[in-house]
């Protein structure tokens, strides 16, 4: 990318509101930064039609046994890895269901890997190593909208007929031309010039939250507004699991705790046991027949 191309990107422009940033008090800087951050939600709202199209693709992938695969470099890649990792305890899916790829691999989560994001071949290689198939959806994330690692990955995904989505923080982004569905969000120049970990990163996190959470609705991971497939892997989550059972069934804590243990610490099974009056085996069978949807198992 030459200098003119770089300076034409919204994410690289200087913010007229923060020209005297280095002379502000802590209070003034905090107020100004908060004002800038409040623009993010409005900008994301304008992209909701494209986000909805993306969620339809990711939901269809999960329903067919496919995967959601995020890929990006730097902050964009780290946010994809974060969202993927949090799907495991939140929704009880395997680590292979939602995957985050970052240019340069795990090392790049902490240290920059020189040249990784500029490679057009590294993205395809990473996807080949995952045995990418037409069932999957690949979401390429790039604040600039021009990252070669992401472009190469999207092109390979298109080649194998996987669904493709791009997420850029600039309009008329290059990666938009390489995806079936293009999400473009303009949050304006950053508070600190070019620091796309700020408003751009916040917008990316918001979109990934929507994609993963609403996609999980489509495979029965949510009942009412409760995360009923939460994995009770620590003391806090064990107690949260019991309260989810209470909220879902309007039962006492004692009843929830007993059902939780009788269900072998499976929140969904415990809920179905209480609501239908069946034992664990029968509850498991009901859920299996309903493809994991509590509503359909009642």
Beta strands, then each sheet from edge to edge (+ up, - down):
strand 1: 68-72
strand 2: 98-102
strand 3: 137-142
strand 4: 163-168
strand 5: 181-184
sheet 1: 2+ 1+ 3+ 4+ 5+
end
